[in-house]
Amino acid sequence: MSLPLLLFFFQFLSPSLQQFPRPCTTPDVLRSKRCCPVWPGDGSVCGSLSGRGFCQDVTVSDLPNGPQYPHSGLDDREQWPPVFYNQTCQCAGNYMGFDCGECKFGYFGANCGERRESVRKNIFQLSVSERQRFISYLNLAKTTVSPDYMIVTGVYSQMNNGSTPMFTNISVYDLFVWMHYYVSRDALLGGPGNVWADIDFAHESAAFLPWHRVYLLFWEHEIRKLTGDFNFTIPYWDWRDAQDCQVCTDELMGARSPLNPNLISPSSVFSSWKVICSQPEDYNQREVLCDGSPEGPLLRNPGNHDPNRVPRLPTSADVESVLSLTEYETGLMDRSANMSFRNALEGFASPETGLAVTGQSLMHNSLHVFMNGSMSSVQGSANDPIFLLHHAFIDSIFEQWLRRHQPPRTHYPTANAPIGHNDGFYMVPFIPLYRNGDYFLSTKALGYEYAYLQDPSQRFVQEFLTPYLEQAQQIWRWLLAAGLLGAAVAGIIAAIITVACRRRLKRRKSSAYGERQPLLNSSEEEGSTSYQTTL
């Protein structure tokens, strides 16, 4: 069977991890609110016959939220996910997935018993082939319809109690764009333009860092499934002290178009990409959700932003100042929090003083505004693949803070954070369910590491030795052939020289018996000057 055909079957049969799994989008499932699919491996619900998991009632935390969202029962995300499902698979051991058919992060193998640590690298430390592979994977994800997932195109109240499902297909890449939109969209309160904007289940509070950590892990996981490359990791862009968009080249994320400064260079594959979920005002006015339809080209104009809002990109000193903050959350645990590591890293507080500021976008936020295009809108920012490089580096700073301060889980807020951000709240819109507080822990426990956080010996292997070994591995056949050919040629030359020397020696021996000319060793000869002496 050909490799493309094998990949097709692998993609088709691979189980789903997030919302909305295809098996859970039918009227029967929606009416029963029971998202507990059969695992194909043994034909049982949640793989129960193999001890992988079982179907369980969903228990949602009832601890109080903060005052930022005063409504109740108006939004499908308020207590995720019982509006859609009140039973899901609970997986055992190292198993994971909506049907417990896959392995937890950091585990591999048929029975999820192999522990492995993946390393995310600086994009500028990737070999040429690694960079090209990364770009090709992105484009493949953009152009491949997800075989496992669908997106919801309406609120549950429009589905007649689940009898008329509102779902549509989406590409693997755009699935994650849509998820970022869905988790941060405004709440529709009823009536054109009647929305509540002060609501976000992944930003402006405690879950900002854990939510994006899980988001990147799943994105990485989906690329591995799509390509069959289970060594793939998301690279990061270390933007400390950068003066411009260093990754905006045609070899990487696309240079600026010479025809229009807001577009990507025609030499980059990203110039043909179309964005989705980029018109939140229009959705609010029409009381609809983003349906994944293309809405125009990818926009980016780095550096041509409002300098009063972003005076400069973050420096190494800024990062160090933020890392020195000892409290994860403070005060109301929103954008007004002072001396909060999360708020300072997200960019709503000054990295120098730790105090909340208005009218400026700092740290994480500054990169989004600096890109001055698709990246600068929260709901549509994941349309730009630079989003991945940027958030991977933000995640690495989060990791540095965790290692430096080693906070216990009790430092993560259990109550009174803005809606969706308490420890016990399930992350929107993931199926199966993941609690915010469960990911307030080191990358080591999740099976991955950042190259620049490794010890020096590991860094040398990852950043310098490994790329050369990988290149050598790719061309080893040519090197072997060249070596064999060189050895053959050298052997032939050596044989010719040996034969010639033997013949010459033989002639010398035969002529020595009849020598008639004296050697040049007279006193006159010795007294004369040679060209060597003259020189």
Secondary structure, 3 states (H helix, E strand, C coil): CCHHHHHHHHHHHCCCCCCCEHHHCCHHHHHHCEECCEECCCCEECCHHHCCEEEEECCCCCCCCCCCCCCCCCCCCCCCCCCCCCEEEEECCCEECCCCCEECCCEECCCCCEECCEEECEHHHCCHHHHHHHHHHHHHHHHCECCCECEECCCHHHHCCCCCCCEECCEHHHHHHHHHHHHHCCEECCCCCCEECCCCCCCCCCCHHHHHHHHHHHHHHHHHHHHCCCCCCCCECCCCCCCCCCCCCCCCCCCECCCCCCCECCCCHHHHCECCCCCHHHHHHHCCCCCCCCCCECCCCCCCCCCCCCCCCCCHHHHHHHHCCCECCCCCCCCCCCCEHHHHHHCCECCCCCCECCCCCCHHHHHHHHHCCHHHCCCCHHHCCHHHHHHHHHHHHHHHHHHHHCCCHHHCCCCCCCCCCCCCCECCCCCCCCEHHHHCCCHHHHCEEEHHHCCHHHHHHHHHHHHHHHHHHHCHHHHHHHHHHHHHHHHHHHHHHHHHHHHHHHHHHHHHCCCCCCCCCCHHHHHCCCHHHHC
